[in-house]
Amino acid sequence: MYTPAEIKKKDRFLIIFYVIYFSWLLLTTYFSQNNFYNNLLVAVATLVYFIFFNETFDLFVFALATVGSYIIIGNTKGYPQIILEIEYLKSIPFWTYASWGFTAIALKKLFSIISRRVDI
């Protein structure tokens, strides 16, 4: 099956982005305990992704996985509701929920890359 060069180049940039992102995620989970800086870094990564690599339904998949993980994990870890106070918001690990959103998008992208290259 023939694929245009732009798709292959885009896939290459996506793979590089996800390798960097998941490497960062692995390092932050082991070396950093400050939720504020982790939240800030994941916000920058989210902006970069949605500005340069956004595809159809990515925002929906990201939002669904992020909100779903907040509902499931947040309620079990003691964050049942969001209180709009600076100190409370600094203590919530939003980067954890956003990483589940990125994981859902990564699985969607992986499936689309495989389905484009393999005739099913």
Rosetta blueprint (number, residue, H / E / L):
1 M L
2 Y L
3 T L
4 P L
5 A H
6 E H
7 I H
8 K H
9 K H
10 K H
11 D H
12 R H
13 F H
14 L H
15 I H
16 I H
17 F H
18 Y H
19 V H
20 I H
21 Y H
22 F H
23 S H
24 W H
25 L H
26 L H
27 L H
28 T H
29 T H
30 Y H
31 F H
32 S L
33 Q L
34 N L
35 N H
36 F H
37 Y H
38 N H
39 N H
40 L H
41 L H
42 V H
43 A H
44 V H
45 A H
46 T H
47 L H
48 V H
49 Y H
50 F H
51 I H
52 F H
53 F L
54 N L
55 E L
56 T L
57 F L
58 D H
59 L H
60 F H
61 V H
62 F H
63 A H
64 L H
65 A H
66 T H
67 V H
68 G H
69 S H
70 Y H
71 I H
72 I H
73 I H
74 G H
75 N H
76 T H
77 K H
78 G L
79 Y L
80 P L
81 Q L
82 I L
83 I L
84 L L
85 E L
86 I H
87 E H
88 Y H
89 L H
90 K H
91 S H
92 I L
93 P L
94 F H
95 W H
96 T H
97 Y H
98 A H
99 S H
100 W H
101 G H
102 F H
103 T H
104 A H
105 I H
106 A H
107 L H
108 K H
109 K H
110 L H
111 F H
112 S H
113 I H
114 I H
115 S H
116 R H
117 R H
118 V L
119 D L
120 I L
